[in-house]
Amino acid sequence: MTEPRSRAWAARPSASTGRPGRPTCWPTRASEAFADAGVEPSDVDAIWVGSLYPFTGLSGGMAVDALKLFGKPATHVENFCASGLDAFRNACYAVAAGICDVALACGVEKILDQSASGLPLDVLGAHPVMGSVSAPAVFALAATRAMDEWGWTREDLAAVAVKNHDNGADHPKAHFRRQVSVDQVLGSPCLAWPLGRLDACGVSDGAAAAVITRPDLARDLPHKDDFPWVKAVQLSVHTGWPVYKSDFDYLGFPATRQAARQAYEEAGITDPRSEIGLAEVHDCFTITELLNIGDLGLCDQPEAAAFVNDGRANFDGEIPINASGGLKSFGHPIGATGCRMIYEVTRQLQERADGRQVKDASFGLAHNLGGQGSAVAVTILGANDTGP
C-alpha cells in the first residue's frame, strides 16, 4: 500500500427512510454530509454513486440531478449489494491518487414503489440455461449446511435477529425499532426453511453519503480533531453463480475471506480478533451474519453461533457486531447500505454514535456481501489517533 492511500478521510455519511410513492429524501443525506464535514457542494471534485436497480436511476446523472451539481464528473457504481462500499472505494482511490481534493461517495435505492414481495428479480437477469434462485433459497442452503456440519440450530440463527433488533431499537435512524424474542423469530412465517421472515432483513428505500478528503484539508475542517482514517478498501469478486460451482460448500463465502485478507494486509492488521473494535457486517439473513463473522476471521467459523450466543458480539462484548442494528434494523436499500455502514463506523470511532456507543474502538470494519456471495467489499477505518 502506498502511503497516500491511507490519507483519505470519511465524514458524515447518513442513512434515511423512504416511503412508497414518495421520492427518497437522499439529497438531504448529502446535504447533511456536507454540513457535518464543513464543505460546500461546490467543493466536490467528483462523485461516485452506488445503486443496483435501473428503476432507481441510471448513470452518474442520478446524483448530479438530485444534488444540482451539474458538470461534475459523476460515476454510477453497480456491484450487487457491495455497490455502496465500492462507490466509497473508488472515491478513496481518487483522493489517495491526488486526482481529487474532495470526493463524494453516496448510494441510493428506491425499491418499494415496485409492488414486489421481496427484492424484484426480473430486472436482474438469470443464468441463460439453468435459471436462478431467490435470495432466501440460497442462504437457506447455507443454513442447512451449517446445521448439518456444525450442529447450529434455528435458535442460534434467531439469536442474531434478537441481538440486532435490540441494538436497532436504540438507533434513531433505524427503520425497524422494535425488539424481538427468540419465539417471535421462530414463529415468523417461513420463507425458505429454516429461514423465516424475521431471519431476513427488510426491503427498504434509503440513501447515505460520505465526504472524503485529504488529511491536510481535514485539519482545517470542523472534525480536525476526530476525523477517521481510511486504512483499507478492498474488493473481491468471485463467480456470480456459486450454486452451480461443484466445489462450493456453502460453509462461508470465498470472496469474503479473500477481501478480508487483503484488507487486513493493507491496514497492517495482524490479529483482527484483538485489533478490530467493531464491525458492521452484511446480515441480509441471520445465517449470513454468522458465516461472515467466521469468514472475516473474527472467530473460528464453527464457533460463530456460540460467539453470538455468549454475548461476545453484543455492543459491549468482545467484538461488537452490528451495534447499529444492521440490515435487520435498517432494511437493505441496496446501493445505500455500504455507505450507511461507513456512517456507523465513522460515528463510532468519533464516539458520537447515534445509537449504542462502543467503547475504546481503534479500528472499525464495514463488510458487504453482494449477490450470491460473489462480490464482497471490506473497508477498515481507524480512529483519529491511528493516523501517521
C-alpha positions in Angstrom: 0.0 0.0 0.0 1.3 3.4 -0.9 1.2 6.0 1.9 -1.3 8.3 0.2 -3.9 5.6 0.2 -4.2 5.8 3.9 -4.7 9.5 3.7 -8.4 9.7 2.9 -11.0 11.0 5.4 -14.6 10.0 5.7 -17.1 12.3 7.3 -20.8 12.2 8.0 -22.4 9.6 5.8 -26.1 9.3 6.7 -28.9 6.8 6.2 -32.6 7.6 5.5 -36.0 6.0 5.4 -38.2 6.3 2.4 -41.9 5.6 1.8 -43.7 4.0 -1.1 -44.9 6.6 -3.6 -42.7 9.3 -2.2 -39.3 10.4 -3.5 -36.4 9.1 -1.4 -35.0 12.1 0.6 -31.5 11.2 -0.4 -30.3 14.7 -1.4 -30.9 15.5 2.3 -28.4 12.9 3.2 -25.7 14.5 1.0 -26.6 17.9 2.5 -26.2 16.5 6.0 -22.8 15.1 5.0 -21.6 18.4 3.5 -22.8 20.3 6.6 -21.1 17.9 9.0 -17.9 17.8 7.0 -17.9 21.6 6.8 -17.6 21.7 3.0 -19.8 23.2 0.3 -21.3 21.2 -2.6 -19.2 23.3 -4.9 -16.1 21.9 -3.2 -16.8 18.4 -4.5 -14.4 17.4 -7.3 -16.1 14.1 -8.3 -19.0 11.9 -7.3 -19.4 8.1 -7.1 -23.0 6.9 -6.6 -23.9 3.3 -5.8 -27.2 1.8 -7.0 -28.3 -1.6 -8.1 -31.7 -1.3 -9.8 -32.1 0.6 -13.1 -35.5 1.9 -11.9 -33.7 3.8 -9.2 -31.6 5.6 -11.7 -29.1 5.3 -14.5 -25.6 6.8 -14.8 -23.9 9.3 -12.5 -26.8 11.6 -13.5 -28.9 10.3 -10.7 -26.5 12.1 -8.3 -25.9 15.2 -10.4 -29.6 15.8 -11.0 -30.6 15.3 -7.4 -27.8 17.4 -6.0 -27.8 20.0 -8.8 -24.1 19.6 -9.2 -24.2 19.9 -13.0 -21.0 19.5 -14.8 -19.3 17.5 -12.1 -17.8 14.1 -13.0 -20.1 11.5 -11.6 -19.9 7.7 -12.0 -22.6 5.1 -11.3 -21.2 2.1 -9.5 -23.1 -1.2 -9.5 -21.7 -4.3 -7.8 -24.7 -6.0 -6.3 -25.1 -5.3 -2.6 -21.5 -4.1 -2.4 -22.4 -1.1 -4.6 -22.2 1.5 -1.8 -18.9 0.3 -0.4 -17.5 0.1 -3.9 -18.5 3.7 -4.6 -16.6 4.6 -1.4 -13.6 2.6 -2.6 -13.5 4.4 -5.9 -13.8 7.8 -4.2 -11.0 7.0 -1.8 -8.7 5.9 -4.6 -9.3 9.2 -6.4 -8.4 11.2 -3.3 -5.4 9.0 -2.5 -4.1 9.3 -6.1 -4.2 13.1 -5.8 -6.9 13.4 -8.6 -9.5 14.8 -6.2 -9.2 17.0 -3.1 -12.8 16.4 -2.1 -14.9 13.4 -3.3 -18.5 12.3 -2.5 -19.4 8.7 -2.2 -23.1 8.0 -1.9 -25.7 5.4 -2.5 -29.4 5.2 -3.0 -32.1 2.7 -3.7 -35.8 3.2 -4.3 -37.4 -0.2 -4.3 -40.8 0.0 -2.6 -42.7 1.5 -5.5 -42.2 -1.7 -7.5 -45.1 -3.5 -5.7 -42.9 -6.6 -5.3 -42.8 -9.1 -2.4 -39.1 -9.3 -1.6 -36.4 -8.0 -4.0 -37.5 -7.5 -7.6 -35.6 -10.2 -9.6 -37.0 -9.9 -13.1 -34.7 -7.0 -13.9 -31.5 -8.6 -12.7 -31.3 -11.4 -15.2 -30.6 -15.1 -14.6 -28.5 -17.9 -15.8 -29.4 -18.3 -19.5 -30.0 -22.1 -19.2 -30.4 -23.1 -15.5 -32.3 -20.1 -14.3 -31.8 -18.6 -10.8 -32.9 -19.0 -7.2 -34.2 -16.5 -4.7 -32.0 -14.9 -2.0 -33.9 -16.8 0.8 -33.3 -20.1 -1.1 -29.6 -19.5 -1.5 -29.0 -18.6 2.1 -31.3 -21.3 3.4 -29.0 -23.8 1.7 -26.1 -22.3 3.6 -28.1 -22.5 6.8 -29.0 -26.2 6.4 -25.4 -27.0 5.5 -24.1 -25.3 8.7 -26.7 -27.0 10.8 -25.6 -30.3 9.4 -21.9 -29.6 9.7 -21.6 -27.8 13.0 -24.9 -28.5 14.8 -26.2 -25.0 14.6 -29.9 -24.6 15.3 -32.7 -22.3 14.4 -32.4 -20.9 17.9 -28.8 -20.0 17.0 -30.0 -18.1 13.9 -32.7 -16.4 16.0 -30.1 -15.1 18.4 -28.7 -12.9 15.7 -32.1 -11.3 15.0 -32.7 -10.7 18.7 -29.3 -9.0 19.1 -29.6 -6.8 16.1 -33.1 -5.7 16.7 -32.2 -5.0 20.3 -29.4 -2.7 19.1 -31.6 -1.1 16.4 -34.3 -0.2 19.0 -31.9 2.4 20.3 -30.9 3.9 16.9 -33.0 6.9 15.9 -32.4 6.3 12.2 -33.3 2.6 12.1 -36.3 1.6 10.0 -37.4 -1.1 12.5 -37.1 0.0 16.1 -38.7 -2.9 17.9 -37.1 -5.7 19.9 -38.0 -9.3 19.0 -37.8 -12.5 21.0 -36.5 -15.9 20.0 -40.0 -17.3 20.0 -41.2 -14.5 17.7 -38.3 -15.2 15.2 -39.0 -18.9 15.3 -42.7 -18.3 14.8 -42.5 -15.9 11.9 -43.7 -17.1 8.5 -41.3 -19.4 6.7 -39.5 -18.0 3.6 -37.2 -20.9 2.8 -36.7 -23.4 5.7 -35.0 -22.8 8.1 -35.3 -19.1 7.4 -38.4 -17.2 8.5 -39.4 -13.7 7.9 -37.6 -12.4 11.0 -34.5 -14.1 9.8 -34.4 -11.8 6.8 -33.8 -8.1 6.6 -36.5 -5.8 5.2 -36.8 -4.5 1.7 -36.4 -0.7 2.1 -35.8 2.6 0.4 -32.9 4.7 1.6 -29.8 6.7 1.0 -26.4 7.5 2.5 -23.5 9.8 1.7 -19.9 10.3 2.8 -17.3 13.0 2.1 -13.7 12.0 1.6 -10.8 14.5 1.6 -7.0 14.8 2.2 -5.8 15.0 5.8 -4.2 18.4 5.4 -7.6 19.7 4.3 -9.4 17.8 7.0 -7.3 19.5 9.7 -8.9 22.9 8.7 -12.4 21.5 8.9 -14.8 21.0 11.8 -13.7 17.4 12.6 -10.0 18.3 12.6 -9.5 16.5 15.9 -11.6 13.4 15.3 -11.7 12.5 11.6 -11.1 8.8 10.9 -8.5 7.4 8.6 -9.3 5.1 5.7 -7.0 2.2 6.4 -8.2 -0.3 3.7 -10.7 -0.5 0.9 -10.7 -3.9 -0.7 -13.0 -5.8 -3.2 -13.1 -9.4 -4.2 -15.3 -10.7 -6.9 -15.9 -14.5 -7.5 -18.4 -16.3 -9.6 -21.9 -14.9 -9.8 -23.3 -18.5 -9.8 -21.8 -20.3 -6.8 -24.8 -22.6 -6.6 -23.6 -24.1 -9.9 -20.0 -24.4 -8.8 -19.3 -28.0 -7.8 -16.8 -27.2 -5.1 -18.9 -24.5 -3.3 -19.6 -26.0 0.1 -22.0 -23.2 1.5 -19.9 -23.0 4.7 -19.0 -19.4 4.1 -18.0 -17.3 1.1 -14.6 -17.3 -0.5 -14.9 -13.7 -1.7 -15.3 -12.5 1.9 -12.3 -14.5 3.1 -10.2 -13.0 0.3 -11.4 -9.4 0.7 -10.8 -9.7 4.4 -7.2 -11.0 4.0 -6.5 -8.2 1.5 -8.0 -5.5 3.8 -6.1 -6.7 6.9 -2.8 -6.7 5.0 -3.5 -3.2 3.6 -4.4 -1.9 7.0 -1.4 -3.6 8.8 -3.7 -5.6 11.0 -2.2 -9.0 12.0 -4.7 -10.1 14.6 -8.3 -9.0 13.7 -9.7 -10.7 16.8 -7.8 -8.3 19.1 -7.5 -5.2 16.8 -10.9 -4.8 15.2 -13.0 -2.9 17.8 -16.4 -3.2 16.0 -17.8 -4.5 12.7 -20.8 -3.7 10.6 -21.3 -6.9 8.6 -23.8 -7.9 6.0 -26.7 -9.5 7.9 -29.2 -9.8 5.0 -30.2 -13.1 6.8 -29.3 -14.3 10.2 -27.2 -17.1 8.8 -25.2 -14.6 6.7 -24.0 -12.7 9.8 -22.8 -16.0 11.4 -20.9 -17.1 8.3 -19.5 -13.6 7.9 -18.1 -13.5 11.4 -16.1 -16.6 10.7 -15.1 -15.6 7.1 -13.8 -12.3 8.4 -11.6 -14.1 10.9 -13.3 -12.6 14.0 -13.8 -16.1 15.4 -13.4 -19.7 14.2 -16.1 -20.5 11.7 -17.8 -23.3 13.6 -17.8 -21.2 16.8 -19.7 -18.2 15.3 -23.1 -19.3 16.8 -21.5 -19.6 20.3 -19.8 -16.2 19.7 -23.2 -14.6 19.4 -25.0 -16.7 22.0 -22.3 -16.0 24.6 -22.7 -12.2 24.1 -19.3 -11.7 22.6 -20.9 -10.0 19.6 -23.0 -7.6 21.7 -22.4 -3.9 21.6 -20.5 -4.2 24.9 -18.9 -7.6 24.0 -15.6 -8.7 22.7 -16.2 -7.6 19.2 -19.5 -5.7 18.7 -21.1 -6.9 15.5 -23.8 -4.6 14.0 -24.1 -2.3 17.1 -26.3 -0.1 14.9 -28.8 -2.9 14.4 -27.5 -3.9 11.0 -29.6 -4.6 7.9 -32.1 -6.4 10.2 -33.0 -3.0 11.7 -32.3 -0.7 8.8 -33.5 -2.8 5.9 -31.4 -3.1 2.8 -31.7 -0.2 0.3 -29.0 -1.9 -1.6 -27.0 0.9 -3.1 -27.1 2.8 0.2 -26.2 0.1 2.6 -22.4 0.2 2.3 -22.3 4.0 2.7 -24.6 3.7 5.8 -22.1 1.2 7.3 -19.3 3.8 6.7 -21.5 6.3 8.6 -21.9 3.9 11.5 -18.3 3.1 11.8 -17.2 6.7 11.5 -19.6 7.9 14.2 -18.5 5.0 16.5 -14.8 5.9 16.1 -15.6 9.6 16.8 -17.5 8.5 19.9 -20.7 10.1 18.8 -22.8 7.1 17.7 -26.5 7.7 17.1 -27.4 4.5 19.0 -25.3 2.4 21.3 -21.8 3.6 21.6 -19.0 1.0 21.5 -16.1 1.8 23.9 -12.5 2.3 23.0 -12.5 1.1 19.4 -9.4 2.0 17.4 -10.4 0.2 14.2 -13.8 -0.4 12.7 -14.7 -2.7 9.8 -17.6 -2.5 7.2 -18.5 -5.5 5.1 -20.9 -6.0 2.2 -21.7 -9.4 0.6 -23.2 -9.0 -2.8 -25.3 -11.3 -5.0 -24.9 -15.0 -4.1 -21.7 -14.2 -2.3 -20.0 -13.2 -5.5 -19.0 -9.5 -4.9 -17.6 -8.6 -1.4 -16.2 -5.3 -0.2 -14.4 -4.8 3.1 -13.4 -1.4 4.4 -11.4 -0.7 7.5 -11.4 2.7 9.2 -9.1 3.8 12.0 -9.7 6.3 14.8 -8.0 9.7 14.5 -5.1 8.7 16.7 -4.2 5.7 14.4 -3.0 8.1 11.7 0.6 8.8 10.8 
